[in-house]
Amino acid sequence: MIQTEIDKLDSAFEEAIATAKTTRRPQLLSVTEPIDQIDPILFFENAGQVEGGRVFWKSADEDFWLAGAGEAYALEADSNRFTQIEEQWTDILSNAIIANSRRLPGTGPIAFGGFSFDPDKPKTSLWKDFQGSQFRVPAYLLSVINGECFFTINILVCDHDHSGQLAFQVEKTKQMLFSRAAVEHEGPEIERVKEIDPDIWKQLVGQTTDKIKNSDIEKIVLARELRVYFQDSVKLSAVLDKLVEAQTNSYVFAFENGKDCFLGASPERLVKVEERRLLSTCLAGTAPRGDTEGEDREIGYTLLHDQKNLHEHRFVVEMIREAVEACCRNVKVPDEPVLYPLKNLQHLYTPVEAELDSKFSILDVVKRLHPTPALGGKPRMQSMKFIREDEQLDRGWYGAPVGWMDPYQNGEFAVAIRSALIQESEASLFAGCGVVKDSLPEEEYEETNIKFTPMLSVLGGQSWITQKH
């Protein structure tokens, strides 16, 4: 990676073209500059005019936003996916020319993307536009960090390119991306909601409890799908705007491929690394919020003392502790969970802090953490085998790591729950629950209905929610 200070874009392109001629390979050029404040939702809306797809990220607990337009470089992998993505990312950075004087986490060329839940699960047409492991370096990136805004252009420059033409195209695109046109805030209108085989899913819960009682498996997480049909194509920026407003303690994310977009508001951090400081989150055990303050306190107290939820939470804590200890020093884990309140739900929460060893990267940690017992089960191999063979749903990216990495070994991944795959005027929503030996099918079914609520509420599904509750 070549760090450089460049005052004029023309000279930056000339340097990249000269390097491409010398190396005889395309040259990634990345230039970051501070800009006046701009709304990330507005930037995402305008980015729809740039070919190559959009990305979006809002942190759950910081003033940190990313919005990306277009694709300068793609990273994809099939087998050995974490290692392959790491190698591709290291290779592109080793030859990149980067002008980024501040070097703040989340600026410069970032790789944004995710992985499928299970690469060995047969893929269906539902996820036809998504690869099993896919990251994108956005051609244009807005980073908002504690109120400061930064704009990065990432361009793959070839030896036959012309610096003046490249600079003209960049300036033209910038003017479009920074346009101040208003964002349409009206959400979609639902025509109908279809549950995908709910009775068959309940039967599977019963079969799963029988399996657990007659084996050494302690827990299997089952997921199901809700298909939603709208009157018109869904306006993605309006949905993101509503998620940001409603789900204040969640990661709001979006990854667009062609006409499909996977987006959500996940409360669950998988791992964050900043200047080698690591933070992971144990989030397992769920209850609704109360209608009154007193009812809310009572529900929270019950959750904190519910043995099934505490047992499920301890599964996750011990697995994350073990994975983090394999890559880190100075691991700190609290003895007891606390409540993590969201607008519609509340969870049991335990943070894990550590210092990432210099021999490891954030993807090394992701590889060890995914899937946590909160999304797969325990033991991991046996529960995953059961899900692969008996669960009819193709989870795709649902329940899997989604996030970003920058050139300075910083990054963050969330677990892609409370999510939806939006396909123009239709969408698939996903929700899961942990099944143990004492689970009752009807109770697990009701838990998934609760978990559909955050996404369904911003998609105009309030009447369905009211009917189910």
N, C-alpha and C positions, 0 to 999 in steps of 0.2 A: 504494500500500500504506500503510495507516494503522497505525503501531505504537502500542500503547496498553497501559497497565497496568490490569488489572481484577482486583479482589479477589474479587468474588462472581459466580458464573455467571449469576444472575438479572439483574444489572445489565448483564452482557455481552450477554445476549439482548435486553434492552430497547434497548440502543444499536443493535444490529444491526437490530432491527425498525423502529426510528425511521429509520435510514438507508435501509432498503428502501422505506419509505413515501415518503421524499424523492426517491430516485432512480428509484422505480417499476421496480425490478428486484431479483431475489433477491440477497441479500448473503451472501458467504462470511465466516463467523466462525471464527477459529482461536484456541484457547486452549491453551497448553502449561504444564504444571506438573511439578515434580519429584515422583517417587513412590518408595516403597520398592522394593527389588529384586524382580523377577519374571522367571521363566524365559521367554524369547521363544518357545520351542517350546510351552510351556503356554499362553501368550497366543494363539498361532496356533491351537492346538487349540480353545480356548474361542471363538475368533472364528468358528468354523464355524457358530455359532448366530446370527450377524448376517447379515442379508440384504445381498447386494451383492458377495460375493467377498472373498477374502483375498490378501494379498501377504506375501512374506518375503524378507529379504536378510541375509546374513552376509558381512562383508568377508573377503578372503583373508589379509590381513596386519595387521589391526587388531582391537581389541576394539570392534567396531561392528556393531550388529544393528538391523534394522527389522522390525516385524511389524504388519500393518495389517488392519483389519476394516471391511467395508462400503465404500460409495462415496458421498462427499459431492459429487463433481464428476467428470465424465468428459471426456477430451480424445481426439478421434478425427480422423483425416485420411485422405484418399484420394490425390489428386494433390498434388505439391509438399509432401510429408508433413513434412519437417523444419521448413520454414518455417511451415506451418499449425499444427503443435503448438507451436512457439515463440510464435506470435502469440496462440494461445488461452491459453497459460500466462501470458504477459505481461498479457493483458486481465483474467483472473480475479484476478491479484495486484494489479493497479492499483487495484482497488476493495475489496480484502479488508481486514477488520479483524483484526489479528493481535496477540495478547497473548503475547509470548514474550521474557521479559527477558534470557535467556542468549544467544539467537540462535546456538546451536551448530549446526554443519553436521549436517543430517539431522533437525532438529527443526522444529516449526511445520508449516504445510501443505506436504507434499511431493507431487510427481507421480511415481508409480511405474508403469513399464510398458515397452513395447518396440515394435519394428518387425518387419515381416516381412523375410525375407532378400531377396526380389526382388518388388517390387510389380507388376511386369509379367508374372510367372509366373501362369498360370491357377490359380485357387484350387480345391481339391478339398473334398469333404465331411469329410476328416480334420480340417481346421482351421475347421470351420463356426462354432464359438463364439468365434473370435478374429478381431479386425479387423486389417487390414494395419498400422495405426499406432494404438496404443491406450495411453492413460495413465489412471491413476486417482488421485484424491486420496482416501485412505482416510478414512472417517468417524471412525475411532478408530485412533490410531497409537502404538505403543510404540517408543521409540528408546533403545537401550542404548549408551552411549558411555563407554569406559574404566571400566566398572563402575557408572556413574551411569545411572539410569533416568528417562525423561521420558515423560509421557503427554500426547498432543495430541488434542483433539476438534476436528473440522472439520465444520461444519454450514452448509448453505445455507439461510439464514433468509429467509422471505417476509413481506410486510407484514401478512398476516392471522394469523401465528403468535402463540402465547401463551407468554410467557417462562416461566411456572410449569410449563406442560406440557412444554416443551422441557427444562427443568432436571430434571424428574422422570424423563423418558425417558433422559437422559444418565446420571443417577445409577443407575438400574436396570441399564443396559447395563454401566456400570463394574463394578458388583458381580459381574455374570456374567463379564466378561472377567478379573477379578482372582481368580476362584475358584481354589482351590488343589488341585482334584481332580488325581489322578495321570494322567500321559500314558501311554497304552498303547504299549509299546516293541516289541511283536511286529510283525515285518515281514510282508509278504504271502507267500503260498505259491503257487508257479507250477504251473499245470497243464501248459502246453506253451509252447514258443518256436518261432516261425515266421520263417524268413528270407524276405524278400521278393525273389524272383527273383535269387538269387545268381549263377547262371550267366549270365543276361542282363547283370547288372552287370559281371561279369568281361569279357564280350564288349565292353561299352562302354569299359572301360579300354583294351582293345586298339585300338578305333576311335579313342579319344582320343589315344593315342600316335602313330597314323598321322596324325591331324590336326595334331598339334604338329610332326611331322617335315616336313610339307608346307605349313607356314604360318609366320608370324612370331610365333605364340603360343609362349610359353616354358613355361607351366604352367596346368593346369586342375584345380580341386579337384572331385572327385566324392564324393557322399554316398549312403548307402544306409540302409535301414530294417529294423529288427527288431521284429516284432510279438510281444507277450507277453500270455499269457492267465492270469488268476489264479483261484483258487477263490472268492474273495470280493472285494468292493470294497476298493481299496487305502486304507489309513489314511495320509493325507498327512503328518500330524505325525510318525508313526513313521518314514517314509522320510526326512524332513528331519532328524530326530534322528540317524539312522544316517549320513546324508551329512555332517553336521557333525562327527560323531565320526571318520569314516573319511577324509574329504577335507579335512584341516586347512589346506592351502595353497590352497584353492579358494574362489571365490565360490559360496555356496549361495543359490539364488534360487527363488522360486515365484510364479506369477501364476495365480490361479484365476478362471475364468469359468464360471458355471453349474456343471455337473457335470464339466467338464474342467479340468485343471490342468497347466500347463507348468512343469516344475521341473528343476533340474540342479545340478551342482557344477563350475563352469568355472574352470580355472586361468588363464584369459586375460582380463586387464584390457584393455578398449579404451581408456578414458581416465578419468582422475579430475581434478577441478578443486576446489581448496580455497583460498579467499582468493587467487584468480588463479594459484596455483601449479598447473602441469599435470604429470601423469605418465601416460605411455602405456607399453604393453608390447609388445615383439616376442616372440612365442612361437610358434616353428615349428621342426620337427624333433623326432621322437618316438622313444622306445625304451622297452622294458619295464624294470622293476626286477629286480635279480638276487635269487636265493634266498639267497645268502650275501653278506657284506660284500665279499669279494674279487670275486665275480662281478659285484656291483653296480658296483664301481669299474671293472672291465674294460668293462662295457657303457657306462658313462658316458664313459670315455676314447674308446671307439670312436665314440660319438655326436659327441663334440667334434671328431673328426677325419674324420668321414664327409663326403665331398665333396657327395653328393646332398643331405644334410640341411643342410650349411652353405650350399650354393647356394640352397636353398629359404628358409633363414633370412634370407639377405641380401636376397632379394626383399622380404620383409616389412619389414626395417629401412629400406631405402631409400624404400619407399612411405610408411611412417609418418613418417620424417624430413621428406619433402616435404610431407605434409599438415599436420604440426605447424608447420613453418616458415611456412606461409601464414597462420597465425593467431597466432603467438607470437614472442617475443623470447628471446634467451639460451638457445637450444636446445643441449642436451648429450646426446651419444650415445656410449657406449663403443665402442672399436674391435673388441672380440671378445665373443662371447656366453659365458655361463656356464651351468652346469646348474641346472635348476629341478626339484627332486625332489618327486614326489607319492607316494601310497601304492602305486599300481599302475604308474605311468608316470614317465618323466622327459623333460624338454624342454630345448631350447636357448632361452636367455632373454637378452634385451637390453632394459634400461629406457631410456626417452626422457623427459628432464625439460626443462621450459621455463616461461616466464612468459606466460600468456594475455593477449593484447592486449585493452584495454578495449572495443574495437569488436566483439568476438566473444563468443559464449556457448559453453557446452559442446556444445550441439546443432550449432553451426557446425563444431566439430571432429569430432563423430560423423558428420556428413554427409560430410566429406572422408575419413574413415578407412574407412567401410564401403562394400563389403566389403574387408578386407585381402587380400593375396595368399594368406594362410593359409587363407582360406575361399572365395575366388573364383578367383583365378589372376592371371596376368600375360601380356599387358596386360589391364586390367580389363574394358573394353568387349567385347573379343572373347571372353574367357573366360566372361563372364556370358551372352553371347549363346548360346554353346555349351551351357552349363548349362541355360538357359531352354528351348532347343529339343530337347536330346537326353537330359537327365537325366529319368527318369520320376518321380522323387520330388517331391512338393510339400513343400519344406522348411519352409514356414510361418515360425515364429519361430526355428527351428533355425539356428544360425550367424549370427544377427543381433544387434543391440545390445539389451540389456535392462538396466535400471537405474533410477536415481532422480535428481530435481532438487529443490532446496529454494528458498525465496524469496530467498536471499542469494547466488545465482549459484554455489553449490556443487553438486556432484553426482558421480556415478560410474556408468559403464557397463561391463559385461562382455560378452564374446562368448559367446552362448548355445550352447556346445558341451557335451559330456558330459551330455546332457539327455534328457528323456522327456516325451511328452504322455500324461498319465494320464487315462483315461476310465473311471472307476468300476472295473470288474473287468478292464479291458484297458489296454494301453499300447503306444505306439510309441516305440522308441529310435532315435537317429540317430548316425551316425558317418561321417566323411569322411577323405579322404587327398589329398595333392597328387600329381597325375600329371604327369610330365615325359617327355621323349622316350625315356628308357631304362627307364621303369617296366615292371614285369612284373605282369600281372593277379593271379597267385596271391599275390605278395608284398604288393600293395596290399590285397587281400582280407584277408590275415592282419593287416595293420596296422589295418584297421577292426575286426576282432575284438578286438584289444587295446584299442581305444578304447571299445568297448562295455562293457568290464569294470567301470569305476567305478560306472556306473549299474546295470548288471545285478547286481552283487554285493550292493547294498543292497535289491534287489527279489527276492532269493531265488534267483538264477540261477546259483549256484555250480556245480551239476552241468553246466550247459551250458558254462560257462567252462572247467571241467576237461576236458570232452570236446573242446573246440576247441583246447586247448593241449597 
